[in-house]
């Protein structure tokens, strides 16, 4: 069975990088040695692998990677640290347009 991985790296400047691969050790080494000079992590080495999730379905892995790529760094770090309470808090919408903040309609 082929396995796929979604991973999060933390770079030397504190920024995060999210990626997808079918070989986590090879891909991490490529980031670490600067295999691709145009990669986001090239000028931000060394990098540290802080999270990886294994999938046996490529479509699920791609979906998850796209989802967390849009997350803030705080949410990614909460996921990597296993802080699911903080992740929940950071996921809640707290702006005035959210349905929880709209006054109820009086009849």
Secondary structure, 3 states (H helix, E strand, C coil): CCCEEEEEEECCCCCEEEEEECCHHHHHHHHHHCCCCCCCCHHHCCCEEEEEEEECCHHHHHHHHHHHHCCCHHHHHHHHCCCHHHHHHHHCCCCCCCHHHCCCCCC
